[in-house]
C-alpha cells in the first residue's frame, strides 16, 4: 500500500523507529547516507559498487557536488505555526505528495537481481515517480505493469538510429509514461577511472540492455551484423567463456539456441554500435517534440545560455545535472549552477535538480535555490543493494521524514515559502 502523505510524516517515522528499537530492532537500512553507502560497498562486488559510486577522472566533480551544499546554510525562523505542513508539488498535471523523483540509473541488476522491478514496486508504494532508464535491466512495460497507475517517466539516451528513438518514444507513451527526459551529457562515456581500472562495463556483460532486447526495431537491427564479426566460442579464453555464458543467460530464449546462433553477442555488438550519438545538436530536439505528445525535459543543463536555448526550442522542462559527476571531471557543481539557471528560466518551465542529493536539508537547499523538484540517485541504488524493494522504500521514507522535519524546524509550513531568503551563502 502507498504510504500516507500526512502532515506528521517526520515525527511518525521517528516514533516508528524508536518503537521498534524498544522492541530490540534497529533499522536494517542505515539512516545516515554515508553509512548507507558504506554498507552497500561491503555487500556488493567491487566492480558493481565502483560502477554505481564512481565518477569521472579523480572524481573532483563528485566531491564538488557534495561540497557545494556546504556553501549554503539554512536560516531557521521561529514562532511560526508549522503544525500543518504542505510538501506537494504539481508537475505536468500530476500532483506529487513530495517533490521527489527517482533518477534513471542503468544496469541496476548490478546492485540486486530484482533490479528495476524492485525499484518500480517501491516507487509505486511511495507514490514517487520512477524515471525508467534507457539502460534498464527490466523493460519499461514490465515495470509499468508493476507500478499500475503510479507515476513514471522515461529517460532517453539518443541513439544513432532515429527509428529506434521513435520506437522508444512510442513504447513510453503506450506504457503510461508521463514525460520524456532526454539525457544530453552522455553522448560519449566519460573517463570513468574506476570502471577502466576494473576493465568492467556492465553492458558488455549483457546488463542494462532490456529496453533494447525487447524493442522490435532493435531486434530487426541485430540481423544486419555479419557472421564473420562474431566471436567463436572456440577462440575464447576461460574468463571470456565464463563472461559469455553469463551474457547468454541474460538473453531471452533457449540456452543452446543462443550459444549456437550467438545472438547475445550480436545484440551487444549492435548496442555498442548504436548506443550514443555524439553529433546531437539543438537542431535535433524538435524531432522528439514532433514524435511524442508527452512533455519533454532536457537533462544535463549547467549553463544559463543552454537553459535559455532550451526554452526557445520549446521543451517543457530542464534538469540541472552533471550526471552525478560521472561525465566531466572538474565540472561545475550542479548546485552551483542552479541559481543562475533558475533566474534565467524565471518560472517559464519547471527546473528539476539532480546530482548530490543525500538528505532532507539538501532537498530544502535545492528548492530554495530554484528547483521545482529533485531527483534521487545513488542512495536508492544503495538501498536496493541492501534490501531490494524494501531497501528502496526505507531510503525514500527516511528522506521524506528528514525533509518534513527540516521544513518544520526551519519555520516553513509549505514548500511555497522556501526561497533564497531561507539560506545564507558563505
C-alpha positions as CSV (number, residue, x, y, z in Angstrom):
1,X,0.0,0.0,0.0
2,X,1.1,3.6,-0.6
3,X,2.4,5.4,2.4
4,X,0.1,8.1,3.7
5,X,1.3,11.6,2.9
6,X,0.4,13.3,6.1
7,X,1.5,16.4,8.0
8,X,3.4,14.3,10.5
9,X,5.5,12.1,8.3
10,X,8.7,13.1,10.1
11,X,7.5,12.6,13.7
12,X,5.6,9.5,12.8
13,X,8.7,8.0,11.1
14,X,10.7,8.8,14.2
15,X,8.2,7.2,16.5
16,X,8.0,4.1,14.4
17,X,11.8,3.7,14.5
18,X,12.0,4.3,18.3
19,X,9.1,1.9,19.0
20,X,10.7,-1.0,17.1
21,X,14.0,-0.1,18.8
22,X,12.3,-0.5,22.2
23,X,11.4,-4.0,21.0
24,X,15.0,-4.7,20.2
25,X,15.1,-4.0,16.4
26,X,17.3,-1.4,14.8
27,X,16.8,-0.2,11.2
28,X,18.2,-2.7,8.7
29,X,18.9,0.1,6.2
30,X,21.3,2.7,7.6
31,X,19.8,6.1,8.2
32,X,22.9,8.1,7.7
33,X,23.6,8.4,3.9
34,X,27.3,7.8,4.3
35,X,26.7,4.7,6.4
36,X,24.2,3.6,3.8
37,X,26.9,3.8,1.1
38,X,29.5,2.0,3.3
39,X,27.0,-0.8,3.9
40,X,26.3,-1.2,0.2
41,X,30.0,-1.2,-0.5
42,X,30.5,-4.1,1.8
43,X,27.7,-6.0,0.2
44,X,28.4,-5.5,-3.5
45,X,31.2,-6.9,-5.7
46,X,33.9,-4.3,-6.2
47,X,33.0,-3.8,-9.9
48,X,29.3,-3.3,-9.2
49,X,30.0,-0.8,-6.3
50,X,32.6,1.1,-8.3
51,X,30.2,1.4,-11.3
52,X,27.4,2.9,-9.1
53,X,29.6,5.0,-6.8
54,X,32.3,6.1,-9.2
55,X,32.7,9.2,-11.4
56,X,34.9,10.7,-14.0
57,X,38.7,11.1,-13.6
58,X,39.8,11.7,-10.0
59,X,36.2,12.4,-9.0
60,X,36.6,16.1,-8.3
61,X,33.1,16.7,-9.6
62,X,31.6,14.2,-7.2
63,X,33.3,16.0,-4.3
64,X,32.2,19.4,-5.7
65,X,28.6,18.3,-5.8
66,X,28.6,17.5,-2.2
67,X,30.8,20.4,-1.0
68,X,28.6,22.9,-2.8
69,X,25.8,22.1,-0.4
70,X,28.1,23.2,2.4
71,X,28.3,26.7,0.8
72,X,24.7,27.3,1.7
73,X,23.2,27.4,5.2
74,X,19.6,27.2,6.2
75,X,18.4,30.1,8.4
76,X,15.7,28.8,10.7
77,X,12.8,31.1,11.6
78,X,11.0,30.9,15.0
79,X,7.4,31.1,16.3
80,X,5.7,30.1,13.1
81,X,2.8,27.7,13.1
82,X,4.3,24.5,11.5
83,X,1.7,22.1,12.9
84,X,0.4,21.5,9.4
85,X,2.8,21.2,6.5
86,X,2.4,21.0,2.8
87,X,5.1,19.3,0.7
88,X,3.3,18.7,-2.5
89,X,4.2,20.0,-6.0
90,X,2.5,19.8,-9.4
91,X,4.4,18.6,-12.4
92,X,2.8,18.3,-15.8
93,X,-0.7,17.8,-14.4
94,X,0.3,15.3,-11.7
95,X,0.2,16.3,-8.0
96,X,3.0,14.7,-6.1
97,X,2.9,14.5,-2.3
98,X,6.7,15.2,-2.2
99,X,9.0,17.0,-4.6
100,X,10.9,13.8,-5.3
101,X,11.6,11.6,-8.3
102,X,13.8,8.5,-8.6
103,X,16.5,9.3,-11.2
104,X,17.3,6.9,-14.0
105,X,20.1,4.5,-13.2
106,X,21.2,1.9,-15.7
107,X,22.2,-1.7,-15.1
108,X,20.5,-1.9,-11.7
109,X,20.9,-5.7,-11.8
110,X,24.5,-5.0,-10.7
111,X,23.0,-3.9,-7.4
112,X,20.3,-6.5,-7.0
113,X,18.8,-9.3,-9.0
114,X,15.3,-7.7,-8.8
115,X,16.8,-4.6,-10.3
116,X,14.2,-2.2,-11.8
117,X,11.3,-4.4,-10.7
118,X,12.1,-3.7,-7.0
119,X,12.5,0.0,-7.6
120,X,9.2,0.2,-9.5
121,X,7.4,-1.6,-6.6
122,X,8.9,0.8,-4.0
123,X,8.2,3.9,-6.1
124,X,4.7,2.7,-6.5
125,X,4.2,2.1,-2.8
126,X,5.6,5.6,-2.0
127,X,3.9,7.4,-5.0
128,X,7.2,8.8,-6.1
129,X,7.8,8.9,-9.9
130,X,10.4,6.5,-11.2
131,X,12.2,7.6,-14.4
132,X,12.8,4.5,-16.4
133,X,16.3,4.3,-17.8
134,X,17.1,3.5,-21.4
135,X,19.8,1.2,-19.9
136,X,17.3,-0.6,-17.6
137,X,17.7,-4.2,-16.6
138,X,13.9,-4.7,-16.9
139,X,11.7,-3.5,-19.8
140,X,9.6,-0.4,-19.3
141,X,6.5,-2.4,-20.0
142,X,7.2,-4.9,-17.2
143,X,8.0,-2.0,-14.7
144,X,4.8,-0.2,-15.8
145,X,2.8,-3.3,-15.0
146,X,4.2,-3.3,-11.5
147,X,3.5,0.4,-11.0
148,X,-0.1,0.3,-12.3
149,X,-1.4,3.9,-12.1
150,X,1.6,5.3,-10.2
151,X,3.6,8.0,-12.0
152,X,6.6,7.1,-14.2
153,X,8.7,8.9,-16.8
154,X,11.1,7.6,-19.4
155,X,14.7,8.7,-19.9
156,X,16.0,8.6,-23.5
157,X,19.6,8.1,-24.5
158,X,19.5,9.3,-28.1
159,X,21.0,6.6,-30.2
160,X,22.4,6.7,-33.7
161,X,19.1,5.3,-35.0
162,X,16.2,7.7,-35.2
163,X,13.9,4.8,-35.9
164,X,15.0,3.3,-32.5
165,X,14.4,6.7,-30.8
166,X,10.9,6.8,-32.3
167,X,10.2,3.2,-31.1
168,X,11.3,4.0,-27.6
169,X,9.1,7.1,-27.6
170,X,6.1,5.1,-28.8
171,X,6.6,2.4,-26.1
172,X,7.0,5.0,-23.4
173,X,3.7,6.6,-24.4
174,X,2.0,3.1,-24.6
175,X,3.1,2.0,-21.1
176,X,1.8,5.2,-19.4
177,X,4.9,7.3,-19.0
178,X,4.0,10.9,-18.3
179,X,7.2,12.7,-19.5
180,X,10.3,12.1,-21.6
181,X,13.7,13.0,-20.2
182,X,16.4,13.4,-22.9
183,X,19.9,13.0,-21.4
184,X,22.3,15.4,-23.1
185,X,25.6,14.8,-21.3
186,X,26.3,11.2,-22.2
187,X,26.7,11.2,-25.9
188,X,30.1,9.6,-25.0
189,X,31.1,7.8,-21.8
190,X,33.2,9.9,-19.5
191,X,36.7,8.8,-18.4
192,X,35.5,6.7,-15.5
193,X,38.7,5.7,-13.9
194,X,37.2,3.1,-11.5
195,X,35.5,1.2,-14.3
196,X,38.5,1.4,-16.5
197,X,40.8,0.1,-13.8
198,X,38.4,-2.8,-13.2
199,X,38.1,-3.2,-17.0
200,X,34.4,-3.7,-16.4
201,X,31.4,-2.3,-18.2
202,X,28.0,-3.9,-17.3
203,X,26.6,-3.6,-20.8
204,X,29.3,-5.8,-22.2
205,X,28.0,-8.5,-19.8
206,X,24.5,-8.1,-21.0
207,X,23.4,-5.9,-18.1
208,X,21.2,-2.9,-18.7
209,X,20.0,-3.9,-22.2
210,X,16.4,-4.9,-21.6
211,X,14.9,-1.9,-23.3
212,X,16.8,-2.8,-26.4
213,X,16.3,-6.6,-26.4
214,X,12.5,-6.0,-26.1
215,X,12.4,-3.4,-28.8
216,X,11.1,-4.5,-32.3
217,X,13.2,-2.0,-34.1
218,X,16.4,-3.0,-32.3
219,X,15.8,-6.7,-32.8
220,X,15.5,-6.1,-36.5
221,X,18.8,-4.2,-36.5
222,X,20.6,-7.2,-35.0
223,X,20.1,-9.2,-38.2
224,X,22.5,-6.9,-40.1
225,X,25.6,-8.0,-38.2
226,X,27.7,-10.1,-40.4
227,X,28.5,-13.6,-39.0
228,X,32.3,-13.2,-39.6
229,X,32.2,-10.4,-37.0
230,X,31.0,-12.7,-34.3
231,X,33.4,-14.3,-31.8
232,X,33.7,-18.1,-31.9
233,X,33.5,-19.9,-28.6
234,X,36.5,-22.0,-29.8
235,X,38.6,-18.8,-29.8
236,X,38.0,-17.5,-26.3
237,X,39.8,-17.7,-23.0
238,X,38.3,-19.3,-20.0
239,X,37.4,-15.9,-18.5
240,X,35.8,-14.8,-21.7
241,X,33.9,-18.1,-22.0
242,X,32.6,-17.5,-18.4
243,X,31.5,-14.0,-19.3
244,X,29.8,-15.2,-22.5
245,X,27.8,-17.8,-20.5
246,X,26.6,-15.0,-18.1
247,X,25.7,-13.0,-21.2
248,X,23.7,-15.9,-22.7
249,X,21.8,-16.5,-19.5
250,X,20.6,-12.9,-19.5
251,X,19.4,-13.0,-23.1
252,X,15.9,-14.3,-23.8
253,X,15.5,-17.7,-25.4
254,X,16.7,-21.3,-25.0
255,X,20.4,-21.7,-24.0
256,X,21.5,-24.0,-26.8
257,X,19.9,-21.8,-29.4
258,X,21.6,-18.8,-28.0
259,X,25.0,-20.5,-27.9
260,X,24.6,-21.8,-31.4
261,X,23.4,-18.6,-33.0
262,X,25.5,-16.3,-30.7
263,X,22.6,-13.8,-30.8
264,X,23.6,-12.3,-27.4
265,X,27.0,-11.4,-28.9
266,X,25.2,-9.8,-31.9
267,X,22.9,-7.9,-29.6
268,X,25.8,-6.5,-27.6
269,X,27.7,-5.6,-30.7
270,X,24.7,-3.9,-32.1
271,X,24.1,-2.0,-28.9
272,X,27.7,-0.7,-28.9
273,X,27.4,0.4,-32.5
274,X,24.1,2.3,-31.9
275,X,24.2,3.4,-28.3
276,X,25.0,7.1,-28.4
277,X,25.1,9.9,-30.9
278,X,27.9,12.5,-30.4
279,X,26.6,14.5,-33.3
280,X,23.5,15.5,-31.4
281,X,22.7,19.3,-31.6
282,X,20.0,21.7,-30.7
283,X,18.5,21.2,-34.2
284,X,17.6,17.6,-33.3
285,X,15.5,18.5,-30.3
286,X,12.3,19.3,-32.3
287,X,12.4,15.7,-33.6
288,X,11.5,14.4,-30.1
289,X,8.8,17.1,-29.7
290,X,7.3,16.1,-33.0
291,X,7.3,12.3,-32.3
292,X,5.7,12.4,-28.8
293,X,2.7,14.1,-27.2
294,X,4.4,13.9,-23.8
295,X,6.2,16.7,-22.0
296,X,9.9,16.7,-22.9
297,X,12.7,17.7,-20.4
298,X,16.4,18.1,-21.1
299,X,18.7,16.7,-18.5
300,X,22.3,17.9,-18.1
301,X,21.8,21.7,-18.3
302,X,24.5,23.6,-16.5
303,X,24.8,27.0,-18.3
304,X,22.1,29.7,-18.3
305,X,22.5,30.2,-22.1
306,X,21.7,26.5,-22.5
307,X,18.6,26.9,-20.3
308,X,17.6,29.9,-22.4
309,X,18.1,27.9,-25.6
310,X,16.0,25.0,-24.2
311,X,13.1,27.4,-23.6
312,X,13.5,28.8,-27.2
313,X,13.4,25.2,-28.5
314,X,10.1,24.6,-26.9
315,X,10.9,22.0,-24.3
316,X,8.7,21.6,-21.3
317,X,11.3,21.4,-18.5
318,X,15.0,21.1,-17.7
319,X,17.1,19.1,-15.2
320,X,20.1,20.8,-13.8
321,X,22.6,17.9,-13.6
322,X,26.2,16.9,-14.2
323,X,25.3,13.2,-14.2
324,X,26.3,12.8,-10.7
325,X,29.9,13.6,-11.5
326,X,30.2,10.7,-13.9
327,X,31.0,12.6,-17.1
328,X,33.3,15.6,-16.8
329,X,35.8,15.7,-14.0
330,X,36.4,19.3,-12.8
331,X,32.9,20.3,-13.9
332,X,30.9,23.0,-12.1
333,X,28.8,21.5,-9.3
334,X,25.2,21.1,-10.2
335,X,24.0,23.1,-7.1
336,X,26.4,25.9,-8.0
337,X,24.8,26.1,-11.5
338,X,21.2,26.0,-10.2
339,X,20.6,29.7,-9.0
340,X,21.7,31.3,-12.3
341,X,19.7,28.8,-14.3
342,X,16.6,29.3,-12.1
343,X,16.9,33.0,-12.6
344,X,17.2,32.7,-16.3
345,X,14.2,30.4,-16.6
346,X,12.2,32.6,-14.2
347,X,9.3,30.2,-13.8
348,X,8.6,29.7,-17.5
349,X,9.2,25.9,-17.3
350,X,9.9,23.6,-14.3
351,X,13.6,23.3,-13.3
352,X,14.4,20.0,-11.6
353,X,17.7,19.3,-9.9
354,X,19.9,16.2,-9.9
355,X,23.4,15.3,-8.7
356,X,24.3,15.2,-5.0
357,X,21.0,14.9,-3.1
358,X,21.5,12.9,0.1
359,X,19.4,14.5,2.9
360,X,16.3,16.4,3.6
361,X,18.5,19.5,4.1
362,X,19.9,19.0,0.6
363,X,16.3,18.9,-0.8
364,X,15.5,22.1,1.1
365,X,18.5,23.9,-0.3
366,X,17.8,22.9,-3.8
367,X,14.2,24.1,-3.6
368,X,15.3,27.3,-2.0
369,X,17.7,27.9,-4.9
370,X,15.0,27.5,-7.5
371,X,14.4,23.8,-8.1
372,X,10.8,22.7,-8.6
373,X,11.7,19.1,-7.5
374,X,14.8,16.9,-7.1
375,X,15.9,13.6,-8.4
376,X,17.3,11.0,-6.0
377,X,20.0,8.7,-7.5
378,X,22.8,6.7,-5.7
379,X,21.0,6.5,-2.3
380,X,18.2,4.4,-3.6
381,X,20.6,2.2,-5.5
382,X,22.4,1.5,-2.2
383,X,19.1,0.8,-0.6
384,X,18.3,-1.6,-3.4
385,X,21.6,-3.4,-2.9
386,X,20.9,-3.9,0.8
387,X,17.3,-4.8,0.8
388,X,15.7,-4.9,-2.6
389,X,12.3,-3.1,-2.8
390,X,12.2,-2.8,1.0
391,X,15.6,-1.1,1.0
392,X,14.4,1.4,-1.6
393,X,11.3,2.1,0.4
394,X,13.3,2.7,3.5
395,X,15.5,5.2,1.7
396,X,12.5,7.1,0.3
397,X,10.7,7.1,3.7
398,X,13.7,8.4,5.5
399,X,14.2,11.2,3.0
400,X,10.6,12.2,3.3
401,X,10.8,12.3,7.1
402,X,14.0,14.2,7.1
403,X,12.7,16.8,4.6
404,X,9.4,17.2,6.6
405,X,11.3,17.8,9.8
406,X,13.8,20.2,8.1
407,X,10.9,22.2,6.8
408,X,9.1,22.4,10.1
409,X,12.2,23.1,12.2
410,X,13.2,25.9,9.8
411,X,9.8,27.6,10.2
412,X,8.1,26.6,6.9
413,X,4.7,25.0,6.6
414,X,4.7,25.0,2.8
415,X,7.4,24.4,0.2
416,X,6.0,27.6,-1.5
417,X,7.6,29.7,1.3
418,X,11.1,28.1,0.8
419,X,13.1,30.6,-1.2
420,X,16.6,32.2,-1.4
421,X,15.9,34.2,1.7
422,X,15.8,30.9,3.6
423,X,19.5,30.5,3.0
424,X,22.8,32.3,3.6
425,X,25.8,31.8,1.4
426,X,29.4,31.6,2.7
